[in-house]
Amino acid sequence: MSKYDALWAWIRENGTDSFKLTFAEVEQLAGLPMDHAFLTYKKELLGYGYQVGKISMKEQTVVFQKLD
């Protein structure tokens, strides 16, 4: 079980092809603070049919994209 399971499940249920979330939204959906571990855990999202696209530190956003 991953600490980001709640976020991954929400993303899969969302079903949108591509969307952007702020760091604050990611933290709210995951139920925990976003930290550098996110970079390690993001690989798990592939199992849910999505991938993490661009992570913008300046805008504090993360782009998620559905796999083909």
Backbone bond lengths (Angstrom), bond angles and torsions (degrees), N, CA, C in turn:
res aa  C-N    CA-C-N  psi(-1)  N-CA   C-N-CA  omega(-1)  CA-C   N-CA-C  phi
1 M - - - 1.455 - - 1.531 108.98 -
2 S 1.317 115.12 133.34 1.456 121.58 -178.07 1.524 110.79 -98.47
3 K 1.305 115.70 151.08 1.461 118.64 176.81 1.530 111.86 -69.55
4 Y 1.330 117.11 -14.18 1.462 120.92 178.99 1.533 112.90 -102.47
5 D 1.332 119.24 12.34 1.458 122.25 -178.52 1.532 113.16 -54.39
6 A 1.323 117.45 -41.03 1.476 120.54 -179.51 1.530 110.99 -62.88
7 L 1.313 116.90 -40.80 1.465 121.30 178.34 1.518 110.35 -66.79
8 W 1.339 117.57 -46.81 1.464 120.67 -179.21 1.525 110.96 -60.88
9 A 1.322 117.67 -41.30 1.466 120.87 179.30 1.524 110.43 -64.18
10 W 1.335 117.52 -40.98 1.468 120.77 179.07 1.526 110.22 -63.14
11 I 1.314 117.04 -42.41 1.468 121.49 -179.68 1.524 109.75 -62.44
12 R 1.328 117.91 -45.81 1.464 121.31 179.46 1.534 110.66 -61.10
13 E 1.323 117.34 -43.23 1.466 121.46 -179.72 1.517 111.87 -69.06
14 N 1.329 117.37 -28.23 1.462 121.98 179.30 1.528 109.90 -60.00
15 G 1.328 116.78 -45.17 1.459 122.04 174.41 1.520 116.85 74.12
16 T 1.321 119.10 -1.81 1.454 122.23 -179.94 1.529 110.31 -72.05
17 D 1.332 116.52 144.74 1.466 120.64 -177.88 1.527 113.08 -64.01
18 S 1.329 117.17 -42.69 1.456 121.67 -178.91 1.528 108.34 -152.40
19 F 1.322 116.24 134.80 1.458 119.52 178.90 1.515 109.82 -156.10
20 K 1.325 115.42 164.47 1.460 122.49 -176.45 1.525 108.69 -121.79
21 L 1.324 115.98 135.22 1.459 122.24 174.65 1.523 108.95 -121.96
22 T 1.315 116.52 146.23 1.461 119.99 173.83 1.526 108.52 -77.74
23 F 1.322 116.35 162.04 1.465 120.23 176.25 1.525 109.90 -56.64
24 A 1.347 116.88 -39.98 1.464 120.96 -179.43 1.533 110.70 -62.76
25 E 1.330 117.35 -40.19 1.463 120.68 178.32 1.527 110.97 -66.79
26 V 1.328 117.02 -40.15 1.464 121.11 177.24 1.529 109.56 -60.76
27 E 1.322 116.54 -45.32 1.463 121.08 179.60 1.522 111.31 -62.30
28 Q 1.326 117.01 -41.36 1.461 120.80 -179.80 1.530 110.73 -65.39
29 L 1.326 117.02 -45.20 1.457 121.05 -178.77 1.531 111.83 -68.87
30 A 1.327 116.71 -36.86 1.464 121.13 -179.33 1.527 111.88 -78.52
31 G 1.327 115.39 -25.15 1.458 119.95 -178.56 1.519 113.47 77.45
32 L 1.335 115.72 21.71 1.465 120.66 178.43 1.514 109.54 -157.44
33 P 1.336 116.87 160.61 1.468 119.67 179.64 1.529 111.75 -65.65
34 M 1.305 116.06 142.82 1.462 121.08 176.55 1.523 108.26 -82.51
35 D 1.342 115.81 128.81 1.454 120.20 -179.66 1.525 109.64 -136.60
36 H 1.310 116.96 -172.23 1.468 120.86 -177.64 1.525 112.27 -63.66
37 A 1.321 117.83 -21.06 1.464 120.95 177.86 1.528 110.71 -61.43
38 F 1.322 117.27 -24.54 1.472 120.89 178.56 1.525 110.17 -54.98
39 L 1.324 117.47 -36.22 1.460 121.66 -179.59 1.530 111.63 -63.55
40 T 1.311 116.52 -33.15 1.463 121.22 177.14 1.524 110.62 -77.37
41 Y 1.316 116.92 -44.37 1.459 122.33 -175.39 1.523 113.66 -73.64
42 K 1.329 118.32 -19.42 1.466 120.80 -175.42 1.527 112.81 -59.52
43 K 1.339 117.75 -23.55 1.468 121.44 177.95 1.532 111.46 -62.04
44 E 1.322 116.83 -29.56 1.462 121.20 -179.19 1.525 112.02 -62.01
45 L 1.315 116.84 -28.31 1.451 121.74 -177.00 1.524 111.95 -62.53
46 L 1.323 117.79 -25.12 1.468 121.40 178.29 1.524 110.77 -57.99
47 G 1.314 117.42 -34.17 1.459 122.08 178.64 1.517 113.28 -69.17
48 Y 1.312 116.97 -13.12 1.461 122.76 178.83 1.531 111.85 -102.50
49 G 1.339 116.32 4.62 1.455 120.80 177.89 1.515 115.22 86.39
50 Y 1.317 116.71 15.32 1.469 121.64 -179.96 1.518 109.79 -133.20
51 Q 1.319 114.96 165.62 1.457 121.07 173.17 1.519 108.94 -136.86
52 V 1.320 114.76 155.99 1.454 120.70 175.01 1.516 106.58 -84.76
53 G 1.328 116.12 125.43 1.456 121.48 177.50 1.517 109.23 -90.56
54 K 1.297 116.37 -125.29 1.464 122.08 -176.76 1.527 111.00 -76.19
55 I 1.313 114.84 134.83 1.459 122.34 171.63 1.518 106.36 -110.31
56 S 1.331 116.87 116.73 1.460 121.22 -178.28 1.524 110.28 -104.18
57 M 1.311 115.74 112.57 1.465 119.68 177.12 1.525 110.22 -71.47
58 K 1.323 117.24 -33.83 1.462 121.68 -179.63 1.518 111.19 -65.23
59 E 1.343 115.98 -49.57 1.467 120.72 -179.56 1.523 112.27 -85.75
60 Q 1.323 117.28 -12.23 1.458 124.59 -175.19 1.533 110.84 54.88
61 T 1.351 113.98 55.08 1.460 121.21 179.47 1.526 110.42 -133.83
62 V 1.331 114.60 159.34 1.463 122.18 175.11 1.509 107.51 -130.97
63 V 1.333 116.75 131.91 1.451 122.47 176.82 1.532 108.01 -98.36
64 F 1.331 116.14 132.77 1.459 122.78 177.11 1.521 107.91 -115.42
65 Q 1.354 115.98 138.72 1.458 120.81 -177.37 1.525 110.04 -131.47
66 K 1.326 115.14 135.62 1.461 120.87 176.98 1.516 109.26 -73.96
67 L 1.335 117.27 138.42 1.451 121.95 177.18 1.518 109.88 -76.52
68 D 1.330 117.23 150.35 1.468 121.67 179.70 1.505 111.65 -71.16
